[in-house]
């Protein structure tokens, strides 16, 4: 059994789920799976994936897990009470092969009851694929590569550089994930005194005494296209709904659902002051960082009081380069995903599960990076781009 705890997911799933419970409990959604690697044949593993999902749907939150969630300052008691009754339901997810060797995973149902599928299902697909294609994994190569990363960080002028693990969804395996986290804790030190800031994975944060990290994901802003009063105001509506729930806590805004220009138009002085910072997840990170700093200054906000989080396809060398450009000009955080949890010498799967519909209407992400968008309705995508005055890089 790959997933043995419902905590084995990213923190932002819980923070978004809490907003859904309190503000959008009736929302109905659809998610779809996509593998961006050409020629990868996942169809032979459908039965194994289904079996793992069946096991996932048998899980419930244990009392100690609920107590841990209740201890987090931003998690509310009624939400934990709801999770005490919660289980994932198989009826909301279908996994089927198609004629091209690809697989289709479709999740449909109440947002409140489907939001926790994405991360564990992606982790299942990854681990099933790699345990079938790499039956004797080269863990020594993985350890060597991890050692190289750690040594790159352990130089005198990088002592204040902190990295975090954002790699649950595309990890090689759960056990490799745990091993590398333990190594990072031991070699870099965790928390305020170390260079390892924490993990997005709530289960490992709980088990290893790490700080759980995360706020919002693309699906939250995408759903607001259907839930808000007017499409043009959907990004503002999403940020205001978030502020209504968290009252200034968890104040990192995701900046790339409608393109960066549209984000800056909506992220006015009010949001600049209210939110603690912003997260980069597509487009040129160096250009993004410079523009964010300029935007704060233009809105009379000191960039040194705000956090810029970089999380798009980072490697350690790229992280170091970004740190050297922006250190001392703002607060910084770096989330490394696939390159941390799936770097054993094999090509990682570039797989995603994205929300495609909410309350019966299409929703989409207009990415600043070609290939990162996902929408099953080209007319809606064109309309969305027109409303937000951008050319989508889908």
C-alpha positions as CSV (number, residue, x, y, z in Angstrom):
1,X,0.0,0.0,0.0
2,X,1.6,3.2,-1.2
3,X,-0.5,5.7,0.7
4,X,-1.0,4.8,4.4
5,X,-2.2,8.1,5.8
6,X,-4.5,10.8,4.5
7,X,-1.9,13.3,5.8
8,X,0.4,12.1,3.0
9,X,-0.5,15.1,0.8
10,X,0.4,18.8,0.5
11,X,-0.6,21.3,3.1
12,X,-2.3,23.5,0.7
13,X,-4.9,20.8,0.1
14,X,-6.1,21.2,3.7
15,X,-5.9,25.0,3.7
16,X,-8.0,25.2,0.5
17,X,-10.3,22.5,1.7
18,X,-11.1,24.6,4.8
19,X,-12.1,27.5,2.6
20,X,-14.3,25.1,0.5
21,X,-16.0,23.9,3.7
22,X,-16.7,27.3,5.0
23,X,-17.5,29.2,1.8
24,X,-18.2,26.9,-1.1
25,X,-19.5,23.6,0.3
26,X,-21.9,23.0,-2.6
27,X,-19.4,23.5,-5.4
28,X,-19.2,20.6,-8.0
29,X,-15.9,20.1,-9.8
30,X,-14.1,18.0,-12.4
31,X,-10.4,17.2,-12.5
32,X,-8.4,15.4,-15.3
33,X,-5.0,13.7,-15.5
34,X,-2.3,14.5,-18.0
35,X,1.1,13.0,-18.7
36,X,3.4,15.4,-20.5
37,X,6.0,12.8,-21.3
38,X,5.7,11.6,-24.9
39,X,5.6,7.8,-25.4
40,X,5.1,6.8,-21.8
41,X,2.8,3.8,-21.6
42,X,0.9,3.8,-18.4
43,X,-2.0,1.5,-19.6
44,X,-0.4,-1.8,-18.3
45,X,-0.5,-0.4,-14.8
46,X,-4.2,0.5,-14.6
47,X,-5.3,-2.4,-12.5
48,X,-2.4,-1.7,-10.0
49,X,-3.3,2.0,-9.9
50,X,-7.0,1.2,-9.3
51,X,-6.0,-1.2,-6.5
52,X,-3.9,1.5,-4.8
53,X,-6.7,4.0,-5.1
54,X,-9.1,1.4,-3.5
55,X,-6.7,1.2,-0.6
56,X,-6.5,5.0,-0.4
57,X,-10.3,5.2,-0.2
58,X,-10.3,2.9,2.8
59,X,-8.3,5.3,4.9
60,X,-9.6,7.7,7.6
61,X,-7.9,10.2,9.8
62,X,-6.5,8.8,13.0
63,X,-7.0,10.6,16.3
64,X,-3.3,11.6,16.6
65,X,-3.5,12.9,13.0
66,X,-6.5,15.0,13.8
67,X,-4.8,16.3,17.0
68,X,-1.8,17.4,14.9
69,X,-4.0,19.2,12.4
70,X,-5.9,20.9,15.3
71,X,-2.5,22.1,16.6
72,X,-1.8,24.1,13.5
73,X,-2.7,27.8,14.2
74,X,-4.7,28.3,11.0
75,X,-6.7,25.1,11.1
76,X,-10.2,25.6,12.7
77,X,-11.8,23.2,15.1
78,X,-15.0,22.6,13.0
79,X,-12.8,21.7,10.0
80,X,-11.0,19.1,12.0
81,X,-14.3,17.7,13.3
82,X,-15.4,17.4,9.6
83,X,-12.2,15.5,8.8
84,X,-12.9,13.1,11.6
85,X,-15.8,11.9,9.6
86,X,-14.1,12.1,6.2
87,X,-13.2,9.3,3.7
88,X,-12.4,9.5,0.0
89,X,-15.1,7.8,-2.1
90,X,-14.2,5.6,-5.1
91,X,-17.3,6.6,-6.9
92,X,-15.9,10.0,-7.6
93,X,-12.8,8.7,-9.5
94,X,-12.4,6.7,-12.7
95,X,-9.2,5.3,-14.1
96,X,-9.3,3.9,-17.7
97,X,-6.8,3.1,-20.4
98,X,-7.3,4.4,-23.9
99,X,-6.2,3.1,-27.3
100,X,-2.9,5.1,-27.4
101,X,-1.4,3.5,-24.3
102,X,-2.2,6.5,-22.2
103,X,-4.6,6.5,-19.2
104,X,-7.4,8.7,-18.4
105,X,-8.1,9.7,-14.8
106,X,-11.3,11.7,-14.2
107,X,-12.4,12.9,-10.8
108,X,-15.9,14.3,-10.6
109,X,-18.0,15.3,-7.6
110,X,-18.4,17.7,-4.8
111,X,-15.2,19.8,-4.4
112,X,-15.3,19.2,-0.7
113,X,-15.2,15.4,-1.2
114,X,-12.7,15.3,-4.2
115,X,-10.1,17.9,-3.3
116,X,-7.9,15.4,-1.5
117,X,-7.5,13.0,-4.4
118,X,-5.0,14.8,-6.5
119,X,-1.7,14.6,-4.6
120,X,-1.9,10.9,-3.4
121,X,-3.2,9.7,-6.8
122,X,-0.3,11.4,-8.6
123,X,2.1,9.8,-6.0
124,X,0.5,6.4,-6.7
125,X,0.9,6.7,-10.5
126,X,4.5,7.7,-10.0
127,X,5.4,4.9,-7.6
128,X,3.5,2.2,-9.6
129,X,5.3,3.2,-12.8
130,X,8.8,3.3,-11.3
131,X,8.4,0.1,-9.2
132,X,7.5,-1.7,-12.5
133,X,10.1,-0.1,-14.8
134,X,12.9,0.2,-12.2
135,X,12.6,-3.0,-10.2
136,X,16.2,-2.5,-8.8
137,X,16.3,1.2,-8.3
138,X,19.8,2.8,-8.3
139,X,19.5,4.3,-4.8
140,X,23.3,4.8,-4.7
141,X,23.0,7.1,-7.6
142,X,20.1,9.0,-5.9
143,X,22.2,9.3,-2.7
144,X,25.2,10.6,-4.7
145,X,23.1,13.2,-6.4
146,X,21.6,14.3,-3.1
147,X,25.0,14.5,-1.6
148,X,26.1,16.8,-4.5
149,X,23.1,19.1,-3.9
150,X,23.8,19.3,-0.2
151,X,27.5,20.2,-0.8
152,X,26.4,22.9,-3.3
153,X,24.4,24.5,-0.5
154,X,27.1,24.2,2.2
155,X,29.3,27.1,1.2
156,X,29.9,30.2,3.4
157,X,27.9,32.8,1.5
158,X,24.8,30.6,1.3
159,X,24.3,30.0,5.1
160,X,21.0,32.0,5.0
161,X,19.7,30.1,1.9
162,X,16.8,27.8,2.9
163,X,15.2,25.2,0.7
164,X,12.0,23.3,1.2
165,X,10.6,20.0,-0.1
166,X,7.7,20.5,-2.5
167,X,8.0,17.1,-4.3
168,X,5.3,14.7,-3.0
169,X,3.3,14.4,-6.2
170,X,6.2,13.3,-8.4
171,X,8.4,11.5,-5.9
172,X,10.1,8.3,-6.9
173,X,8.6,6.5,-3.9
174,X,7.4,7.1,-0.5
175,X,10.4,5.4,1.1
176,X,12.9,7.4,-1.0
177,X,11.0,10.6,0.0
178,X,11.4,9.8,3.7
179,X,15.1,8.8,3.3
180,X,16.0,12.1,1.6
181,X,14.1,14.1,4.1
182,X,16.0,12.5,7.0
183,X,19.3,13.1,5.2
184,X,18.4,16.8,4.6
185,X,17.5,17.2,8.3
186,X,20.7,15.6,9.4
187,X,23.0,17.4,6.9
188,X,21.4,20.8,6.5
189,X,19.6,21.2,9.8
190,X,15.9,21.9,10.1
191,X,14.0,25.0,11.3
192,X,15.3,28.4,12.1
193,X,18.9,27.3,12.6
194,X,19.2,25.1,9.5
195,X,19.0,25.4,5.8
196,X,16.1,23.0,5.4
197,X,13.0,25.0,6.0
198,X,10.4,22.2,5.9
199,X,8.1,20.3,3.6
200,X,4.8,20.7,1.9
201,X,4.0,17.1,2.9
202,X,1.8,17.1,6.1
203,X,2.5,13.5,7.0
204,X,6.3,13.8,7.0
205,X,6.0,17.2,8.7
206,X,4.1,15.4,11.5
207,X,6.3,12.4,11.7
208,X,9.7,14.2,11.4
209,X,8.9,17.3,13.3
210,X,9.2,19.6,10.3
211,X,7.3,22.8,9.5
212,X,4.4,22.1,7.1
213,X,4.4,24.6,4.2
214,X,1.8,25.8,1.7
215,X,-1.1,28.2,1.1
216,X,-3.1,28.0,-2.2
217,X,-2.9,26.2,-5.5
218,X,-4.1,26.9,-9.0
219,X,-7.3,25.1,-8.6
220,X,-8.5,27.6,-6.0
221,X,-8.2,30.5,-8.3
222,X,-9.5,28.5,-11.2
223,X,-12.7,27.5,-9.3
224,X,-13.2,31.2,-8.6
225,X,-13.9,31.7,-12.3
226,X,-17.2,29.8,-11.7
227,X,-17.8,30.9,-8.1
228,X,-17.2,34.6,-8.2
229,X,-19.6,37.3,-9.3
230,X,-17.9,38.3,-12.6
231,X,-15.1,36.6,-14.5
232,X,-12.9,39.7,-14.7
233,X,-13.1,40.0,-11.0
234,X,-12.4,36.3,-10.2
235,X,-8.8,36.7,-9.1
236,X,-9.8,39.6,-6.8
237,X,-12.7,37.5,-5.5
238,X,-10.3,34.6,-4.8
239,X,-7.9,36.7,-2.8
240,X,-10.7,38.4,-0.9
241,X,-12.3,35.0,0.0
242,X,-8.9,33.8,1.2
243,X,-8.4,36.9,3.4
244,X,-11.9,36.4,4.8
245,X,-11.0,32.9,5.9
246,X,-7.5,33.5,7.2
247,X,-7.5,37.2,8.3
248,X,-4.0,37.8,7.2
249,X,-2.5,34.4,8.0
250,X,-1.2,32.1,5.1
251,X,-0.6,35.3,3.1
252,X,1.2,34.0,0.0
253,X,-0.6,34.7,-3.2
254,X,-0.2,32.5,-6.3
255,X,0.7,34.8,-9.2
256,X,0.4,32.8,-12.5
257,X,-3.2,31.6,-13.0
258,X,-4.1,34.5,-15.3
259,X,-0.6,35.5,-16.4
260,X,1.7,37.8,-14.4
261,X,0.5,41.0,-16.0
262,X,-3.1,40.3,-14.9
263,X,-1.9,39.4,-11.5
264,X,-0.1,42.7,-11.0
265,X,-3.1,44.6,-12.2
266,X,-5.3,42.9,-9.6
267,X,-2.6,42.8,-6.8
268,X,-3.1,46.4,-5.8
269,X,-1.8,48.3,-2.8
270,X,-4.5,46.7,-0.5
271,X,-3.3,43.2,-1.4
272,X,0.4,44.2,-1.4
273,X,0.0,45.3,2.2
274,X,-2.4,42.5,3.3
275,X,-0.6,39.5,1.8
276,X,2.9,38.4,3.1
277,X,4.2,37.8,-0.4
278,X,3.7,35.9,-3.7
279,X,4.7,32.6,-5.3
280,X,6.3,32.1,-8.7
281,X,5.3,29.0,-10.6
282,X,5.7,29.8,-14.3
283,X,7.7,32.2,-16.6
284,X,11.1,33.6,-16.1
285,X,11.8,33.7,-12.3
286,X,14.4,36.4,-12.6
287,X,12.2,38.7,-14.5
288,X,9.3,37.9,-12.1
289,X,11.3,38.7,-9.0
290,X,12.5,42.0,-10.4
291,X,9.0,43.0,-11.4
292,X,7.6,42.0,-8.0
293,X,10.1,44.1,-6.2
294,X,9.3,47.1,-8.5
295,X,5.6,46.5,-8.0
296,X,6.0,46.6,-4.2
297,X,7.9,49.8,-4.4
298,X,5.4,51.4,-6.7
299,X,2.7,50.6,-4.1
300,X,4.8,52.1,-1.3
301,X,5.6,48.7,0.3
302,X,9.1,47.9,1.4
303,X,10.1,44.7,-0.4
304,X,12.3,43.7,2.6
305,X,9.0,43.0,4.5
306,X,7.7,40.7,1.8
307,X,8.5,37.1,0.8
308,X,9.0,35.9,-2.7
309,X,8.6,32.1,-3.1
310,X,10.1,30.4,-6.1
311,X,8.8,26.9,-6.9
312,X,8.8,26.3,-10.6
313,X,11.0,23.4,-11.7
314,X,13.9,24.4,-9.4
315,X,17.2,22.7,-9.2
316,X,19.8,23.6,-6.5
317,X,22.1,25.5,-8.9
318,X,19.1,27.6,-10.1
319,X,18.0,28.2,-6.6
320,X,21.5,29.4,-5.7
321,X,21.5,31.8,-8.7
322,X,18.1,33.2,-7.7
323,X,19.3,33.6,-4.1
324,X,22.3,35.5,-5.1
325,X,20.3,37.9,-7.3
326,X,17.6,38.6,-4.7
327,X,19.2,38.1,-1.3
328,X,19.1,41.3,0.8
329,X,16.4,42.8,-1.4
330,X,13.3,40.9,-0.1
331,X,12.6,37.8,2.0
332,X,13.1,34.6,0.1
333,X,11.8,31.0,0.1
334,X,12.5,28.2,-2.3
335,X,10.4,25.0,-2.9
336,X,12.2,22.3,-4.8
337,X,10.0,19.5,-6.1
338,X,10.8,16.8,-8.7
339,X,14.5,17.5,-8.8
340,X,14.6,16.7,-5.1
341,X,12.3,13.7,-4.7
342,X,12.8,12.0,-8.1
343,X,16.4,12.4,-9.1
344,X,17.9,8.9,-9.4
345,X,19.0,9.1,-13.0
346,X,15.7,8.2,-14.6
347,X,13.5,10.5,-16.5
348,X,10.7,11.7,-14.1
349,X,7.1,11.6,-15.1
350,X,5.7,15.1,-15.8
351,X,2.2,14.3,-14.7
352,X,-0.5,16.6,-13.4
353,X,-4.1,16.5,-12.3
354,X,-5.9,19.8,-13.0
355,X,-9.3,21.1,-12.4
356,X,-11.1,21.5,-15.7
357,X,-14.7,22.3,-14.6
358,X,-16.5,23.9,-11.7
359,X,-20.3,24.0,-11.3
360,X,-20.6,22.7,-14.9
361,X,-18.6,25.4,-16.6
362,X,-15.0,25.2,-17.9
363,X,-12.2,26.7,-15.8
364,X,-8.6,27.2,-16.9
365,X,-5.1,28.4,-16.0
366,X,-3.4,30.8,-18.4
367,X,0.2,29.9,-17.8
368,X,3.2,32.1,-18.4
369,X,5.1,28.9,-19.5
370,X,4.1,27.0,-22.7
371,X,2.7,23.5,-21.9
372,X,1.7,24.3,-18.3
373,X,-1.9,25.3,-19.0
374,X,-4.7,22.8,-19.2
375,X,-8.3,23.3,-20.5
376,X,-10.7,21.1,-22.4
377,X,-12.5,24.0,-24.0
378,X,-10.5,26.1,-26.4
379,X,-13.3,28.7,-26.9
380,X,-13.5,29.3,-23.1
381,X,-9.7,29.6,-23.0
382,X,-9.8,32.2,-25.7
383,X,-12.6,34.1,-23.9
384,X,-10.6,34.0,-20.6
385,X,-7.5,35.3,-22.4
386,X,-9.6,38.1,-23.9
387,X,-11.1,39.1,-20.6
388,X,-7.7,39.2,-18.9
389,X,-6.1,40.8,-21.9
390,X,-3.3,38.3,-22.4
391,X,-2.1,35.8,-25.0
392,X,-2.2,32.4,-23.3
393,X,1.0,30.2,-23.3
394,X,-0.8,26.9,-23.1
